[in-house]
Structure formats: C-alpha cells, structure tokens
C-alpha cells in the first residue's frame, strides 16, 4: 500500500509534507517522529541548497508500506547531484541532515532521476 502527494510553493509546504507522512503512522511512536524528521530534512535540503529549486520549488512525497518497513521517497525539481553519503560532515549545527539519515534510517540514498529533472532522496525505517 502506498500514498503519493505533490507539493509546490517551497518552505511553506514542508509542514504540510510532515503532516502528510504523520497521518499515515501511529502517533507517539519512534517511527512517527523519525519519519517526520527525515522527510523534513529531505525536503528542506534542496530548497536551501539547489539552484534549480530557487525558481521551481516542487516536490513529491511517496510513502510505501512493506512488511516491517516504511519506505519514503522525496522527489524534487532541484539539482540532480546526489548527496555525498561518505563526505566530510560539518562541525556546525546546520548541515547535519546526512548524520540524521545515517542515525535514524535503516537505509537511505539520493540519486538523479532518469528521464526527468531533479533528484530523489529515499529512506527506509523499520516499522
């Protein structure tokens, strides 16, 4: 079973995307909080750091339930450059989203989308 929703407008839609994800999960669970936090990070990063997102701020969130697994994808219209999973992490508080993905997700990745502009960040959490 899965759900998909398209968002546009940028930062004001980040909270709506968190609510969209949260509405599919049991409140007050570790899964609930981790999914909300990671979808927020997956959306906010391209809005902050992608030149393409300065003009076209659209993103799509897809949630899929698999046995014992929650799979979430965030497709955005931004730069097709994948996140550097193994790169150096900043010492400041800002820019720690990759550490959050490493700490909370069972698995995650980022890649360009073949045949369409933008890229996708996906993560999986144990359900």
Secondary structure, DSSP 8 states (H G I E B T S, - for coil): -EEEEEEESSGGGHHHHHHHHHTTS-TTSHHHHHHHHHHHHHHHHHHHH-SGGGT--EEEEEEEEETTEEEEEEEESS------TTS---SSSTT-HHHHHHHH-SEEEEEE-TTSSSEEEEEEEE-
